[in-house]
Amino acid sequence: MRDKRIDLLRFIGLSMIILAHVSPPDLIMQIRNFDVPLMVIISGISFAISFKKGEAFTLYVWKRFKRLVLPVWAFLSIFFLLMTQIFPNSINLDLGTIVKSYLLYDGIGYVWIIRVFILVALVSPLLYLWNQREKSNVRYLAILALLAIAYELFRYYSMPYIGEGKLRLLSLVSHYELAYSLLFAFGLRIYQLKKPEMVGTFVVAIATFIICRWYLQSFTESSVSTQDYKYPPSMYYFSYSIFIFALLWSVSDKIVALVESIKISNAVFFIAQNSIWVYLWHIVFITLLPDNGYLEKYLITYISAALITYIQTRIVNLIINQQSLPKGLKKNIRIVFTG
């Protein structure tokens, strides 16, 4: 049975990511800047209840590749066709941009989040094994905290060297792998945490955020946004995200009840369960729509991407209901073009 809280938080995370891409005012931009870490934590929670023990690593990686990379490649092929043949003046494209997009490295942007999920997926079974073997929640969280401090030191001392060239390319793997794996590992443990341990996590996260903000502001007269410490991610950025996650998780049951009571649960859970394609289709509208107003652009982008995804899933269901198609082909079509 699906945990509706997971779908709810995935919906919130996706909604905040799309909001970032319409350039909202600074205050809103800061408030919503917990989105990607939230999605990684949620993926850890989902993994904890869905991972099949004993599955061959190569088979697991192939499944994740089909689930994450093939949809992006399929979308990019459609996107580049649209932008070059129908909307040729909407975006500057060259061979380098196209190739980098398929490699999830720079390019058109937006698809970097898929690189994060792929990197985390490669170490997920190991993190899951550690989560299963470590019985003490306090020790588990303490080790995560120590690893987070070690990562922050690594990030700080490596920053002068990763601005360009081969080291920058390396950092797109190393720094993002290390940082987001810690969030994923935290997500793996959520169901096992008792209320005092979750409250303790909340307190540590907000204290870390406040201390980091105070320290950073001591060097500048302007406000320090967590966005400035997102690439590569810092603990300042993550501490805010964990604080917001803990807050949302604590009231998620009430939000689910509210969503169901006002009769929008079907739409919310559909978007959550097809989040990758809603995210991909939103790129088209972000690219094409003028910046006349962030709220208007946000609503048009979000609704349009969700409607296209809905039509797409209906078409996919019609295709896979054809009796003449092999079961394996039906399964792969569903994996790539839904979800």
Secondary structure, DSSP 8 states (H G I E B T S, - for coil): ---HHHHHHHHHHHHHHHHHTT---HHHHHHTTTHHHHHHHHHHHHHHHH--TT--HHHHHHHHHHHHHHHHHHHHHHHHHIIIII-TTSS---HHHHHHHHTTSSTTSSTHHHHHHHHHHHHHHHHHHHHHH---HHHHHHHHHHHHHHHHHHHHHHGGG-SSHHHHHHHHHHHHHHHHHHHHHHHHHGGG--HHHHHHHHHHHHHHHHHHHHHHHTT-SS---GGGGTTTT-HHHHHHHHHHHHHHHHHHHHHHHHHHHTT-HHHHHHHHHTHHHHHHHHHHHHHHS--S-HHHHHHHHHHHHHHHHHHHHHHHHHHHT-TTS-HHHHHHHHHHH--
